[in-house]
Amino acid sequence: MNVSYRWLREIAPGIQAPPEELADRLGMLGAPVEETARPGAGLDDLV
């Protein structure tokens, strides 16, 4: 299942951790995260 970090923060506004840290915490709680991705990462040099 793909879940947007923005959407997750909308339904749980108390979340303050960055996405990577949140993924680690979810794993410790029994909800492992397979990967985190940042849309547009690596496109900074495109014109």
Beta strands, then each sheet from edge to edge (+ up, - down):
end
